[in-house]
Amino acid sequence: MSGKISILFYPKKSDTDTDGKVTVYARITFNGKRAELSLGRRVEEQRWDSHGGRLRGTSMEVSKFNRFLDTVKNRCFEIHDALLRQDQDISASIIKNIYLGKEGKEWMVLEIFQNHNDEMESLIGKGFTKGTLQRYNAAKKHVSDYIKHAYHRNDLPVKKVDHKFITGLEFFLKSKKNCDHNTAIKYIVNFKKIIRIAYANQWINRDPFFHWKATWKTKEKQYLTQAELDTLKNKKSFLPRLDLVRDIFVFCCYTGLAYSDVKLLKQGDIIIGVNGDRWIKMARKKTKAISSIPLLPPAEAIIEKYSEHPYVLDGKGVLPVLTNQKSNAYLKEIADVCGIHKNLTTHLARHTFATTVTLSNGVSIASVSKMLGHSSLKTTQIYAKVLDSKIANEMDLLKERLKEQESQKPENETPSKT
């Protein structure tokens, strides 16, 4: 930010000692705003040239003092020029603080973001996952693009982030990046963590998120109906690569395990449960919460099918799981072959377990929560909706009861008057 800067020296008369000497101050003015600082030097007031802003005289002492004033002025101009070259904020107070050595480092938004992501990357497998890092890298890219779009800069001092910045970022994500509402909010929540780091380190003196609250729109989670699941499960004409992905997907439909958990599933995670049947008992990769899942026959059959697979025989896992990217790509082909008009993903299997396989068949929400490894029932309640099929079944039963009641009435019975 360019602007006019001036440096004026003057003696402050209110700061006069018993010898009649006054302290010399420097007044920095930038774009009409001032900042003053004491130079810590005292002079005789009558020797001060108020017009020239210097000491009068030709003595060695006067010359030395006036050279000191020139040095102060030059240093202030150097600070101004450096800030200008670095495209940083400039004010009289900033120049003053840098001169006094009080300003410290001017922390930038993307700089803090990158430091955070670098630390996260070094902790992959020690509390963070690659997926989490990818989300933060994507969030940083979006914030970077927003700064270039809205501020025409490559980075921005974190002190410049305010409520307007946040709401502008949300609008940018929706209008320019075509993010849906919840996706945009997720990126802003990621960014909020970066700002909280700056606030905790006192790089900013206020929290710009104080008046901002994340609002989420409830989205209908897709899942397979029982008919769709049966079609997928019983389909025979699959290529081997599709057959494997279909089996892993069906396994997830009957266990509720997320893709990352199935990939990590080991023989030691399968135990004998309290009822004498085999159970999966493992800590979820995402939350570390324990999932306790009795193995249903379709899941047992898939484990048996791949028990002689080289991947399993080598002890690498219970099932030979492909990468998530390949699995999701092949699931699109599987959906086409089966005539399923839904966006099949590995995670949709978990939704199917929660709705079609368990809740719609009368399994309690508490039991489903335990099997899914949720730490709170609130998380499970997003699945606990009344399904249309369940409504239809219950209403059919009600119709039958009403018919029975009607048929049991005597023929001569007339409705009572009210």
C-alpha positions as CSV (number, residue, x, y, z in Angstrom):
1,M,0.0,0.0,0.0
2,S,1.7,3.2,-1.2
3,G,1.2,6.5,0.6
4,K,3.0,9.7,1.8
5,I,5.4,9.3,4.7
6,S,7.0,12.1,6.7
7,I,9.3,12.2,9.7
8,L,9.3,15.2,12.1
9,F,11.6,15.7,15.1
10,Y,10.5,17.9,18.0
11,P,11.2,18.5,21.7
12,K,8.4,17.6,24.1
13,K,8.1,20.5,26.5
14,S,6.1,18.5,29.0
15,D,9.1,16.2,29.4
16,T,11.5,18.8,30.8
17,D,14.1,17.9,33.5
18,T,15.5,20.1,36.3
19,D,18.3,21.3,34.1
20,G,15.9,22.7,31.6
21,K,16.6,20.0,29.0
22,V,13.8,18.4,27.0
23,T,13.4,14.9,25.4
24,V,13.4,14.8,21.6
25,Y,10.6,12.8,19.9
26,A,10.1,11.6,16.4
27,R,6.7,11.9,14.8
28,I,6.0,9.4,12.0
29,T,3.1,10.4,9.7
30,F,1.7,8.1,7.1
31,N,-1.4,8.8,5.1
32,G,-2.4,11.4,7.7
33,K,-2.1,9.1,10.7
34,R,0.6,9.6,13.3
35,A,2.8,7.6,15.7
36,E,5.3,9.1,18.1
37,L,8.3,7.7,19.8
38,S,10.9,9.0,22.2
39,L,14.5,9.0,20.9
40,G,15.8,9.0,24.5
41,R,18.0,12.0,23.9
42,R,17.7,15.4,25.8
43,V,18.7,18.8,24.5
44,E,18.5,22.4,25.6
45,E,15.3,23.8,24.4
46,Q,16.7,27.1,23.4
47,R,19.2,25.4,21.0
48,W,16.4,23.7,19.1
49,D,15.5,24.9,15.6
50,S,11.8,24.2,15.4
51,H,11.7,25.1,11.7
52,G,14.5,22.7,10.6
53,G,13.8,20.1,13.3
54,R,17.4,20.0,14.3
55,L,19.9,21.5,16.8
56,R,21.4,24.9,16.0
57,G,25.2,25.2,16.0
58,T,28.3,23.9,14.3
59,S,30.1,22.2,17.2
60,M,31.1,18.5,17.0
61,E,28.4,17.6,19.6
62,V,25.7,19.3,17.5
63,S,26.9,17.7,14.3
64,K,26.9,14.3,15.9
65,F,23.4,14.7,17.3
66,N,22.0,15.9,13.9
67,R,23.7,12.9,12.2
68,F,21.8,10.7,14.7
69,L,18.5,12.3,13.7
70,D,19.4,11.6,10.0
71,T,20.0,8.0,10.9
72,V,16.6,7.7,12.6
73,K,14.9,9.2,9.6
74,N,16.7,7.0,7.1
75,R,15.9,3.9,9.1
76,C,12.2,4.8,9.1
77,F,12.2,5.3,5.3
78,E,14.0,2.0,4.9
79,I,11.3,0.2,6.9
80,H,8.6,1.9,4.8
81,D,10.4,0.8,1.6
82,A,10.8,-2.8,2.8
83,L,7.1,-3.1,3.7
84,L,6.2,-1.7,0.3
85,R,8.4,-4.2,-1.6
86,Q,7.0,-7.1,0.4
87,D,3.4,-5.9,-0.3
88,Q,2.7,-5.8,3.4
89,D,0.4,-3.5,5.4
90,I,2.0,-0.1,6.2
91,S,1.0,2.3,8.9
92,A,2.8,4.8,11.1
93,S,2.4,2.4,14.1
94,I,3.8,-0.5,12.2
95,I,6.9,1.5,11.2
96,K,7.3,2.7,14.8
97,N,7.0,-0.8,16.2
98,I,9.5,-2.3,13.7
99,Y,11.9,0.5,14.5
100,L,11.6,-0.2,18.2
101,G,11.9,-3.9,17.6
102,K,8.5,-4.6,19.1
103,E,6.6,-5.6,16.0
104,G,8.2,-9.0,15.5
105,K,7.2,-11.2,12.6
106,E,4.2,-10.3,10.5
107,W,2.5,-13.7,10.3
108,M,0.7,-14.4,7.0
109,V,-2.4,-16.6,6.5
110,L,-1.0,-19.1,4.0
111,E,2.3,-19.3,5.9
112,I,0.5,-20.4,9.0
113,F,-1.7,-22.8,7.0
114,Q,1.4,-24.4,5.3
115,N,3.2,-24.8,8.7
116,H,0.1,-26.5,10.1
117,N,-0.2,-28.9,7.1
118,D,3.5,-29.7,7.2
119,E,3.2,-30.7,10.9
120,M,0.1,-32.7,10.1
121,E,2.0,-34.5,7.3
122,S,4.8,-35.5,9.7
123,L,2.1,-37.0,12.0
124,I,0.4,-39.2,9.4
125,G,-0.3,-42.5,11.2
126,K,0.3,-40.9,14.6
127,G,-3.1,-39.3,15.0
128,F,-3.8,-38.0,11.5
129,T,-4.7,-39.7,8.2
130,K,-3.8,-38.9,4.6
131,G,-7.4,-38.1,4.0
132,T,-7.4,-35.4,6.7
133,L,-4.2,-33.9,5.2
134,Q,-5.8,-33.9,1.7
135,R,-8.8,-32.0,3.0
136,Y,-6.5,-29.3,4.7
137,N,-4.4,-29.0,1.6
138,A,-7.6,-28.5,-0.5
139,A,-8.8,-25.9,2.1
140,K,-5.4,-24.0,1.8
141,K,-5.7,-24.0,-2.0
142,H,-9.2,-22.5,-1.8
143,V,-8.1,-19.8,0.7
144,S,-5.1,-19.0,-1.5
145,D,-7.4,-18.7,-4.6
146,Y,-9.8,-16.5,-2.6
147,I,-7.0,-14.1,-1.4
148,K,-5.8,-13.7,-5.1
149,H,-9.4,-13.2,-6.2
150,A,-10.5,-10.7,-3.5
151,Y,-7.3,-9.0,-2.5
152,H,-5.1,-9.4,-5.6
153,R,-2.3,-10.6,-3.4
154,N,-0.4,-13.9,-3.0
155,D,-0.8,-13.9,0.8
156,L,-2.4,-11.8,3.5
157,P,-1.4,-10.8,7.0
158,V,-3.5,-12.9,9.4
159,K,-4.4,-9.6,11.2
160,K,-6.4,-8.6,8.1
161,V,-8.8,-11.6,8.5
162,D,-12.1,-10.4,9.7
163,H,-15.8,-11.3,9.6
164,K,-16.0,-9.9,6.1
165,F,-13.1,-12.1,4.9
166,I,-14.9,-15.2,6.3
167,T,-18.3,-14.5,4.7
168,G,-16.6,-13.5,1.5
169,L,-14.7,-16.8,1.5
170,E,-18.0,-18.7,2.0
171,F,-19.6,-16.9,-1.0
172,F,-16.5,-17.5,-3.1
173,L,-16.5,-21.2,-2.4
174,K,-20.2,-21.5,-3.4
175,S,-20.2,-19.1,-6.4
176,K,-16.7,-19.6,-7.9
177,K,-15.7,-23.0,-6.7
178,N,-19.2,-24.5,-7.0
179,C,-19.1,-26.1,-3.6
180,D,-22.4,-27.1,-2.1
181,H,-23.3,-25.6,1.3
182,N,-21.9,-28.3,3.6
183,T,-18.7,-28.7,1.6
184,A,-18.1,-24.9,1.8
185,I,-18.7,-24.9,5.5
186,K,-16.3,-27.8,6.0
187,Y,-13.5,-25.9,4.2
188,I,-14.2,-22.8,6.4
189,V,-14.1,-25.0,9.5
190,N,-10.7,-26.2,8.4
191,F,-9.6,-22.5,8.0
192,K,-11.1,-21.7,11.4
193,K,-8.5,-24.1,13.0
194,I,-5.7,-22.1,11.4
195,I,-7.1,-18.8,12.7
196,R,-7.4,-20.3,16.2
197,I,-3.7,-21.3,16.0
198,A,-2.9,-17.6,15.3
199,Y,-5.2,-16.5,18.1
200,A,-3.7,-18.9,20.6
201,N,-0.2,-17.7,19.7
202,Q,-1.2,-14.1,20.1
203,W,-0.4,-13.3,16.5
204,I,-3.9,-11.7,16.4
205,N,-5.6,-10.0,19.3
206,R,-9.2,-11.0,18.4
207,D,-11.0,-14.0,17.0
208,P,-12.7,-13.1,13.7
209,F,-14.8,-16.2,14.0
210,F,-16.5,-14.9,17.2
211,H,-19.7,-13.9,15.3
212,W,-19.6,-16.8,12.8
213,K,-21.2,-20.1,13.4
214,A,-21.2,-23.2,11.2
215,T,-24.7,-24.1,9.9
216,W,-25.2,-27.5,8.3
217,K,-28.0,-28.5,6.0
218,T,-29.4,-31.9,6.6
219,K,-28.8,-34.1,3.6
220,E,-30.5,-37.4,2.8
221,K,-27.9,-40.1,3.0
222,Q,-28.2,-42.6,0.1
223,Y,-28.3,-46.3,0.8
224,L,-29.4,-49.4,-1.0
225,T,-32.9,-50.8,-0.5
226,Q,-33.2,-54.5,0.3
227,A,-34.1,-55.2,-3.3
228,E,-31.1,-53.4,-4.7
229,L,-28.8,-55.1,-2.2
230,D,-30.2,-58.5,-3.2
231,T,-29.7,-57.7,-6.8
232,L,-26.1,-56.6,-6.2
233,K,-25.4,-59.6,-4.0
234,N,-26.8,-62.3,-6.3
235,K,-25.5,-61.0,-9.6
236,K,-23.3,-63.6,-11.2
237,S,-21.9,-62.2,-14.5
238,F,-19.2,-60.0,-13.1
239,L,-15.6,-59.7,-14.3
240,P,-13.1,-60.9,-11.6
241,R,-12.0,-57.3,-10.7
242,L,-15.6,-56.3,-10.3
243,D,-16.5,-59.4,-8.5
244,L,-13.9,-58.6,-5.8
245,V,-15.1,-55.0,-5.4
246,R,-18.7,-56.2,-5.2
247,D,-17.9,-58.7,-2.5
248,I,-16.0,-56.1,-0.4
249,F,-18.9,-53.7,-0.8
250,V,-21.5,-56.4,0.3
251,F,-19.2,-57.3,3.2
252,C,-19.4,-53.6,4.3
253,C,-23.2,-53.6,3.9
254,Y,-23.4,-56.5,6.4
255,T,-20.8,-55.2,8.8
256,G,-21.0,-51.4,8.7
257,L,-17.3,-51.1,8.4
258,A,-15.8,-48.1,6.6
259,Y,-13.5,-48.7,3.7
260,S,-10.4,-47.8,5.7
261,D,-11.4,-50.2,8.5
262,V,-12.0,-53.1,6.1
263,K,-8.6,-52.6,4.6
264,L,-7.0,-52.8,8.1
265,L,-9.1,-55.7,9.3
266,K,-6.9,-58.6,10.5
267,Q,-7.6,-62.1,11.7
268,G,-6.9,-61.0,15.3
269,D,-9.9,-58.6,15.0
270,I,-12.3,-61.5,14.7
271,I,-13.1,-63.0,18.1
272,I,-15.7,-65.3,19.7
273,G,-18.5,-63.1,21.1
274,V,-20.7,-63.5,24.1
275,N,-23.2,-65.6,22.1
276,G,-20.5,-68.0,20.9
277,D,-20.6,-66.6,17.3
278,R,-17.8,-64.8,15.6
279,W,-17.6,-61.0,16.0
280,I,-15.5,-58.2,14.6
281,K,-14.0,-56.2,17.4
282,M,-11.7,-53.4,16.3
283,A,-10.8,-49.7,16.9
284,R,-12.0,-47.5,14.0
285,K,-9.2,-45.8,12.2
286,K,-11.0,-42.4,12.1
287,T,-12.2,-42.1,15.7
288,K,-10.4,-44.9,17.6
289,A,-13.8,-45.9,19.0
290,I,-14.4,-49.6,19.3
291,S,-16.7,-51.3,16.9
292,S,-18.4,-54.5,18.1
293,I,-20.1,-56.3,15.2
294,P,-21.5,-59.9,15.1
295,L,-20.7,-61.4,11.8
296,L,-23.9,-62.1,9.7
297,P,-24.0,-65.1,7.3
298,P,-23.4,-63.0,4.1
299,A,-20.3,-61.5,5.7
300,E,-19.0,-64.9,6.9
301,A,-19.5,-66.3,3.4
302,I,-17.3,-63.6,1.9
303,I,-14.6,-64.1,4.4
304,E,-14.6,-67.9,3.6
305,K,-14.6,-67.1,-0.2
306,Y,-11.3,-65.3,0.1
307,S,-9.7,-67.4,2.8
308,E,-7.3,-69.0,0.3
309,H,-6.4,-65.7,-1.5
310,P,-2.6,-65.0,-1.5
311,Y,-3.1,-61.7,0.2
312,V,-5.0,-63.4,3.1
313,L,-2.5,-66.3,3.3
314,D,0.3,-63.9,3.6
315,G,-1.4,-62.4,6.7
316,K,-1.9,-59.0,5.2
317,G,-5.6,-58.9,6.0
318,V,-8.9,-60.7,6.2
319,L,-9.9,-59.5,2.7
320,P,-7.8,-58.4,-0.4
321,V,-9.1,-54.8,-0.5
322,L,-8.2,-52.6,-3.5
323,T,-7.5,-48.9,-3.2
324,N,-10.4,-46.6,-2.4
325,Q,-10.0,-44.8,-5.7
326,K,-10.2,-48.0,-7.7
327,S,-13.0,-49.4,-5.6
328,N,-15.2,-46.3,-6.2
329,A,-14.4,-46.4,-9.9
330,Y,-15.4,-50.0,-10.3
331,L,-18.5,-49.5,-8.2
332,K,-19.8,-47.2,-10.9
333,E,-19.5,-50.0,-13.4
334,I,-21.1,-52.4,-11.0
335,A,-24.1,-50.0,-10.5
336,D,-24.5,-49.9,-14.3
337,V,-24.4,-53.7,-14.6
338,C,-27.0,-54.1,-11.9
339,G,-29.3,-51.3,-13.1
340,I,-28.8,-49.4,-9.8
341,H,-29.3,-45.6,-10.4
342,K,-27.4,-44.4,-7.4
343,N,-23.9,-43.1,-6.8
344,L,-22.3,-46.2,-5.4
345,T,-19.3,-45.5,-3.2
346,T,-17.5,-47.5,-0.6
347,H,-19.1,-45.4,2.1
348,L,-22.7,-46.0,0.8
349,A,-22.3,-49.5,2.1
350,R,-22.0,-48.2,5.7
351,H,-25.2,-46.2,5.2
352,T,-26.9,-49.4,3.9
353,F,-25.9,-51.3,7.0
354,A,-27.2,-48.6,9.2
355,T,-30.6,-48.3,7.5
356,T,-31.6,-51.3,5.4
357,V,-29.8,-54.1,7.2
358,T,-30.2,-53.0,10.8
359,L,-32.6,-50.2,11.7
360,S,-35.3,-51.1,9.3
361,N,-35.2,-54.6,10.6
362,G,-35.9,-53.5,14.2
363,V,-32.3,-53.4,15.6
364,S,-32.1,-50.7,18.3
365,I,-30.3,-47.4,17.6
366,A,-28.1,-48.1,20.6
367,S,-27.0,-51.4,19.1
368,V,-26.4,-49.9,15.7
369,S,-24.4,-47.1,17.3
370,K,-22.1,-49.6,19.1
371,M,-21.6,-51.6,15.9
372,L,-20.8,-48.5,13.9
373,G,-18.3,-47.4,16.5
374,H,-20.0,-44.0,17.1
375,S,-19.0,-42.2,20.3
376,S,-22.4,-40.6,20.5
377,L,-26.0,-41.6,19.7
378,K,-26.4,-38.2,18.0
379,T,-24.1,-39.4,15.3
380,T,-26.2,-42.5,14.7
381,Q,-29.5,-40.6,14.7
382,I,-28.9,-39.3,11.2
383,Y,-29.7,-42.9,10.0
384,A,-32.6,-43.4,12.4
385,K,-35.2,-42.1,10.0
386,V,-38.5,-43.8,9.3
387,L,-38.1,-45.5,6.0
388,D,-40.9,-45.4,3.4
389,S,-41.0,-49.2,3.2
390,K,-41.4,-49.4,7.0
391,I,-44.2,-46.8,6.9
392,A,-45.9,-48.9,4.1
393,N,-45.6,-52.1,6.1
394,E,-47.0,-50.6,9.2
395,M,-49.9,-48.9,7.4
396,D,-50.7,-52.2,5.7
397,L,-51.0,-53.8,9.1
398,L,-53.2,-51.0,10.3
399,K,-55.5,-51.4,7.2
400,E,-55.9,-55.1,8.1
401,R,-56.7,-54.3,11.7
402,L,-59.3,-51.7,10.6
403,K,-60.9,-54.2,8.2
404,E,-61.1,-56.8,10.9
405,Q,-62.7,-54.4,13.3
406,E,-65.2,-53.4,10.6
407,S,-66.1,-57.0,9.8
408,Q,-66.7,-57.8,13.5
409,K,-69.4,-55.1,13.9
410,P,-73.1,-56.4,14.0
411,E,-74.9,-55.7,10.7
412,N,-77.7,-53.7,12.5
413,E,-75.2,-51.6,14.4
414,T,-75.6,-48.0,13.5
415,P,-73.1,-45.2,14.2
416,S,-73.7,-43.4,17.4
417,K,-74.7,-39.8,17.3
418,T,-72.4,-37.3,18.8
